[in-house]
């Protein structure tokens, strides 16, 4: 099973999370607020301020994440684009 990091834990990212799970991925949500909707409601929550690019890169690397998916905010997309600039993840823009 492929592993996906969804870089967002807000309520608005729930449809993305649900789609990924229905598609057969093991999904980990990444965010720094354990009180956010997805952080509280899914089993694979990573408590991490994803705006810290180096910590995020190391965490994703250690977990052997196959895909990263931005959530529903510009910071999430920017972080994913920056990660993609060095790691080359599928179907993402670079900075």
Order of alpha helices (4+ residues) and beta strands (2+ residues): beta-alpha-beta-alpha-beta-alpha-beta-alpha
